[in-house]
Amino acid sequence: MTQLVSGTASPLLGSHEALESEIKRLRERLHTVETENAAMSEKLNQQQWELENRLAEIEMQICGSRSTSSLEDNERNRESII
């Protein structure tokens, strides 16, 4: 087999078997990358869930302390009016 390169004929690089071997290697690598990608995606989703829950906890604490302090402020304001 030959391939036209820059207007001249040259032999194809590698044999049929070498090309099949390369295809097999690339398919195995693709499978590995897809597996790693799925694992990383799952880990990222877990971390995002943990982060969102922690953020919600902190927001609840802040809102809870604000409402407590606003109740205390309201009581002080009432006392100062009297």
SETORPA-637627 format. One record per residue: residue number from 1; residue in three letters; x, y, z of N, C-alpha, C in turn. Coordinates in Angstrom, 1 decimal, decimal comma. Layout:
N
+-----+------+--------+--------+--------+--------+--------+--------+--------+--------+--------+
! seq ! type !    npx !    npy !    npz !   capx !   capy !   capz !    cpx !    cpy !    cpz !
+-----+------+--------+--------+--------+--------+--------+--------+--------+--------+--------+
! NUM !  ALA !      X !      Y !      Z !      X !      Y !      Z !      X !      Y !      Z !
...
+-----+------+--------+--------+--------+--------+--------+--------+--------+--------+--------+
***
This chain:
82
+-----+------+--------+--------+--------+--------+--------+--------+--------+--------+--------+
! seq ! type !    npx !    npy !    npz !   capx !   capy !   capz !    cpx !    cpy !    cpz !
+-----+------+--------+--------+--------+--------+--------+--------+--------+--------+--------+
!   1 !  MET !    0,8 !   -1,2 !    0,0 !    0,0 !    0,0 !    0,0 !    0,9 !    1,2 !    0,0 !
!   2 !  THR !    0,4 !    2,3 !   -0,6 !    1,2 !    3,5 !   -0,7 !    0,2 !    4,7 !   -0,3 !
!   3 !  GLN !    0,8 !    5,8 !    0,1 !    0,0 !    7,0 !    0,4 !    0,7 !    8,2 !   -0,2 !
!   4 !  LEU !   -0,1 !    9,1 !   -0,8 !    0,4 !   10,3 !   -1,4 !    0,8 !   11,3 !   -0,3 !
!   5 !  VAL !    2,1 !   11,7 !   -0,3 !    2,5 !   12,7 !    0,6 !    3,3 !   13,7 !   -0,2 !
!   6 !  SER !    2,8 !   14,9 !   -0,1 !    3,4 !   16,0 !   -0,9 !    3,6 !   15,7 !   -2,4 !
!   7 !  GLY !    2,7 !   15,0 !   -3,0 !    2,7 !   14,7 !   -4,4 !    3,6 !   13,5 !   -4,7 !
!   8 !  THR !    4,2 !   12,8 !   -3,8 !    5,0 !   11,6 !   -4,0 !    4,4 !   10,4 !   -3,3 !
!   9 !  ALA !    4,6 !    9,3 !   -3,8 !    4,0 !    8,0 !   -3,2 !    5,0 !    7,5 !   -2,2 !
!  10 !  SER !    4,6 !    7,2 !   -1,0 !    5,4 !    6,6 !    0,0 !    4,7 !    5,4 !    0,7 !
!  11 !  PRO !    5,4 !    4,5 !    1,2 !    4,7 !    3,3 !    1,9 !    4,0 !    3,8 !    3,1 !
!  12 !  LEU !    2,9 !    3,1 !    3,4 !    2,1 !    3,4 !    4,6 !    3,0 !    3,1 !    5,8 !
!  13 !  LEU !    2,9 !    3,9 !    6,9 !    3,6 !    3,6 !    8,1 !    3,0 !    2,4 !    8,8 !
!  14 !  GLY !    3,7 !    1,4 !    9,1 !    3,2 !    0,3 !    9,9 !    2,4 !   -0,7 !    9,1 !
!  15 !  SER !    2,2 !   -1,8 !    9,6 !    1,5 !   -2,9 !    9,0 !    0,0 !   -2,9 !    9,5 !
!  16 !  HIS !   -0,8 !   -3,7 !    8,9 !   -2,2 !   -3,9 !    9,3 !   -2,3 !   -4,3 !   10,7 !
!  17 !  GLU !   -1,4 !   -5,2 !   11,1 !   -1,4 !   -5,7 !   12,5 !   -1,0 !   -4,6 !   13,5 !
!  18 !  ALA !   -0,1 !   -3,8 !   13,1 !    0,4 !   -2,7 !   14,0 !   -0,8 !   -1,7 !   14,1 !
!  19 !  LEU !   -1,5 !   -1,4 !   13,1 !   -2,6 !   -0,5 !   13,2 !   -3,7 !   -1,1 !   14,1 !
!  20 !  GLU !   -4,0 !   -2,4 !   13,9 !   -5,0 !   -3,0 !   14,8 !   -4,6 !   -3,0 !   16,2 !
!  21 !  SER !   -3,3 !   -3,2 !   16,5 !   -2,8 !   -3,1 !   17,8 !   -2,9 !   -1,7 !   18,4 !
!  22 !  GLU !   -2,7 !   -0,7 !   17,6 !   -2,8 !    0,7 !   18,0 !   -4,3 !    1,0 !   18,3 !
!  23 !  ILE !   -5,2 !    0,5 !   17,5 !   -6,6 !    0,7 !   17,7 !   -7,0 !    0,1 !   19,0 !
!  24 !  LYS !   -6,5 !   -1,1 !   19,3 !   -6,8 !   -1,8 !   20,6 !   -6,3 !   -1,1 !   21,7 !
!  25 !  ARG !   -5,1 !   -0,6 !   21,6 !   -4,5 !    0,2 !   22,7 !   -5,3 !    1,5 !   23,0 !
!  26 !  LEU !   -5,7 !    2,2 !   21,9 !   -6,4 !    3,4 !   22,1 !   -7,8 !    3,1 !   22,7 !
!  27 !  ARG !   -8,4 !    2,0 !   22,3 !   -9,7 !    1,7 !   22,9 !   -9,6 !    1,4 !   24,4 !
!  28 !  GLU !   -8,5 !    0,7 !   24,7 !   -8,3 !    0,4 !   26,2 !   -8,0 !    1,7 !   26,9 !
!  29 !  ARG !   -7,3 !    2,6 !   26,3 !   -7,0 !    3,9 !   27,0 !   -8,2 !    4,7 !   27,1 !
!  30 !  LEU !   -9,1 !    4,7 !   26,1 !  -10,4 !    5,4 !   26,2 !  -11,2 !    4,9 !   27,3 !
!  31 !  HIS !  -11,3 !    3,5 !   27,4 !  -12,1 !    2,9 !   28,5 !  -11,5 !    3,4 !   29,9 !
!  32 !  THR !  -10,2 !    3,4 !   30,0 !   -9,6 !    3,8 !   31,2 !   -9,9 !    5,3 !   31,6 !
!  33 !  VAL !   -9,8 !    6,1 !   30,6 !  -10,1 !    7,5 !   30,8 !  -11,6 !    7,7 !   31,1 !
!  34 !  GLU !  -12,5 !    7,0 !   30,5 !  -13,9 !    7,1 !   30,8 !  -14,2 !    6,7 !   32,2 !
!  35 !  THR !  -13,5 !    5,6 !   32,6 !  -13,7 !    5,1 !   34,0 !  -13,2 !    6,1 !   35,0 !
!  36 !  GLU !  -12,0 !    6,7 !   34,7 !  -11,5 !    7,7 !   35,6 !  -12,4 !    8,9 !   35,7 !
!  37 !  ASN !  -12,9 !    9,3 !   34,5 !  -13,8 !   10,5 !   34,4 !  -15,0 !   10,2 !   35,3 !
!  38 !  ALA !  -15,6 !    9,1 !   35,2 !  -16,8 !    8,7 !   36,0 !  -16,5 !    8,8 !   37,5 !
!  39 !  ALA !  -15,4 !    8,3 !   37,9 !  -15,0 !    8,3 !   39,3 !  -14,8 !    9,8 !   39,8 !
!  40 !  MET !  -14,1 !   10,6 !   39,0 !  -13,8 !   12,0 !   39,3 !  -15,2 !   12,7 !   39,4 !
!  41 !  SER !  -16,1 !   12,4 !   38,5 !  -17,4 !   13,1 !   38,5 !  -18,2 !   12,8 !   39,7 !
!  42 !  GLU !  -18,1 !   11,5 !   40,1 !  -18,8 !   11,1 !   41,3 !  -18,2 !   11,8 !   42,6 !
!  43 !  LYS !  -16,9 !   11,9 !   42,6 !  -16,2 !   12,5 !   43,7 !  -16,5 !   14,0 !   43,8 !
!  44 !  LEU !  -16,6 !   14,6 !   42,6 !  -16,9 !   16,0 !   42,5 !  -18,3 !   16,3 !   43,0 !
!  45 !  ASN !  -19,3 !   15,4 !   42,6 !  -20,7 !   15,6 !   43,0 !  -20,8 !   15,4 !   44,5 !
!  46 !  GLN !  -20,0 !   14,5 !   45,1 !  -20,1 !   14,3 !   46,5 !  -19,5 !   15,5 !   47,3 !
!  47 !  GLN !  -18,4 !   16,1 !   46,8 !  -17,8 !   17,2 !   47,4 !  -18,8 !   18,4 !   47,2 !
!  48 !  GLN !  -19,4 !   18,6 !   46,1 !  -20,4 !   19,7 !   45,9 !  -21,5 !   19,5 !   46,9 !
!  49 !  TRP !  -22,0 !   18,3 !   47,1 !  -23,2 !   18,1 !   48,0 !  -22,7 !   18,5 !   49,4 !
!  50 !  GLU !  -21,5 !   18,0 !   49,8 !  -21,0 !   18,4 !   51,2 !  -20,8 !   19,9 !   51,3 !
!  51 !  LEU !  -20,3 !   20,5 !   50,3 !  -20,1 !   22,0 !   50,4 !  -21,5 !   22,7 !   50,5 !
!  52 !  GLU !  -22,4 !   22,3 !   49,7 !  -23,8 !   22,9 !   49,8 !  -24,4 !   22,7 !   51,1 !
!  53 !  ASN !  -24,3 !   21,5 !   51,7 !  -24,9 !   21,3 !   53,0 !  -24,2 !   22,1 !   54,1 !
!  54 !  ARG !  -22,8 !   22,2 !   54,0 !  -22,1 !   23,0 !   55,0 !  -22,5 !   24,4 !   54,9 !
!  55 !  LEU !  -22,6 !   24,9 !   53,7 !  -23,0 !   26,3 !   53,5 !  -24,4 !   26,6 !   54,0 !
!  56 !  ALA !  -25,3 !   25,6 !   53,8 !  -26,6 !   25,8 !   54,4 !  -26,6 !   25,8 !   55,9 !
!  57 !  GLU !  -25,7 !   25,0 !   56,5 !  -25,6 !   25,0 !   58,0 !  -25,1 !   26,3 !   58,5 !
!  58 !  ILE !  -24,1 !   26,9 !   57,8 !  -23,5 !   28,1 !   58,2 !  -24,6 !   29,2 !   58,1 !
!  59 !  GLU !  -25,3 !   29,2 !   57,0 !  -26,4 !   30,2 !   56,8 !  -27,4 !   30,1 !   57,8 !
!  60 !  MET !  -27,8 !   28,9 !   58,2 !  -28,8 !   28,7 !   59,3 !  -28,2 !   29,3 !   60,6 !
!  61 !  GLN !  -27,0 !   29,1 !   60,9 !  -26,4 !   29,6 !   62,1 !  -26,4 !   31,1 !   62,1 !
!  62 !  ILE !  -26,0 !   31,7 !   61,0 !  -26,0 !   33,1 !   60,9 !  -27,4 !   33,7 !   61,0 !
!  63 !  CYS !  -28,4 !   33,1 !   60,4 !  -29,7 !   33,6 !   60,5 !  -30,2 !   33,4 !   61,9 !
!  64 !  GLY !  -29,9 !   32,3 !   62,5 !  -30,3 !   32,1 !   63,9 !  -29,7 !   33,1 !   64,9 !
!  65 !  SER !  -28,4 !   33,4 !   64,7 !  -27,8 !   34,4 !   65,5 !  -28,4 !   35,8 !   65,3 !
!  66 !  ARG !  -28,7 !   36,1 !   64,0 !  -29,3 !   37,4 !   63,7 !  -30,7 !   37,6 !   64,3 !
!  67 !  SER !  -31,5 !   36,5 !   64,2 !  -32,8 !   36,6 !   64,8 !  -32,7 !   36,7 !   66,3 !
!  68 !  THR !  -31,8 !   36,0 !   66,9 !  -31,6 !   36,1 !   68,4 !  -31,1 !   37,6 !   68,8 !
!  69 !  SER !  -30,2 !   38,1 !   68,0 !  -29,7 !   39,4 !   68,3 !  -30,8 !   40,5 !   68,0 !
!  70 !  SER !  -31,6 !   40,2 !   67,0 !  -32,6 !   41,2 !   66,7 !  -33,7 !   41,2 !   67,7 !
!  71 !  LEU !  -34,0 !   40,0 !   68,3 !  -34,9 !   39,9 !   69,4 !  -34,4 !   40,7 !   70,6 !
!  72 !  GLU !  -33,1 !   40,5 !   70,9 !  -32,5 !   41,3 !   72,0 !  -32,5 !   42,8 !   71,8 !
!  73 !  ASP !  -32,2 !   43,2 !   70,5 !  -32,3 !   44,6 !   70,2 !  -33,7 !   45,1 !   70,3 !
!  74 !  ASN !  -34,7 !   44,4 !   69,9 !  -36,1 !   44,8 !   70,1 !  -36,4 !   45,0 !   71,6 !
!  75 !  GLU !  -36,0 !   44,1 !   72,4 !  -36,2 !   44,2 !   73,9 !  -35,5 !   45,4 !   74,4 !
!  76 !  ARG !  -34,3 !   45,7 !   74,0 !  -33,6 !   46,9 !   74,5 !  -34,3 !   48,1 !   74,0 !
!  77 !  ASN !  -34,8 !   48,1 !   72,8 !  -35,5 !   49,3 !   72,3 !  -36,8 !   49,5 !   73,1 !
!  78 !  ARG !  -37,5 !   48,5 !   73,4 !  -38,7 !   48,6 !   74,2 !  -38,4 !   49,2 !   75,6 !
!  79 !  GLU !  -37,3 !   48,7 !   76,2 !  -36,9 !   49,2 !   77,5 !  -36,5 !   50,6 !   77,5 !
!  80 !  SER !  -35,8 !   51,0 !   76,4 !  -35,4 !   52,4 !   76,3 !  -36,5 !   53,3 !   76,1 !
!  81 !  ILE !  -37,6 !   52,9 !   75,4 !  -38,8 !   53,7 !   75,2 !  -39,5 !   53,9 !   76,5 !
!  82 !  ILE !  -39,5 !   52,9 !   77,4 !  -40,2 !   53,0 !   78,7 !  -39,4 !   53,9 !   79,5 !
+-----+------+--------+--------+--------+--------+--------+--------+--------+--------+--------+
***
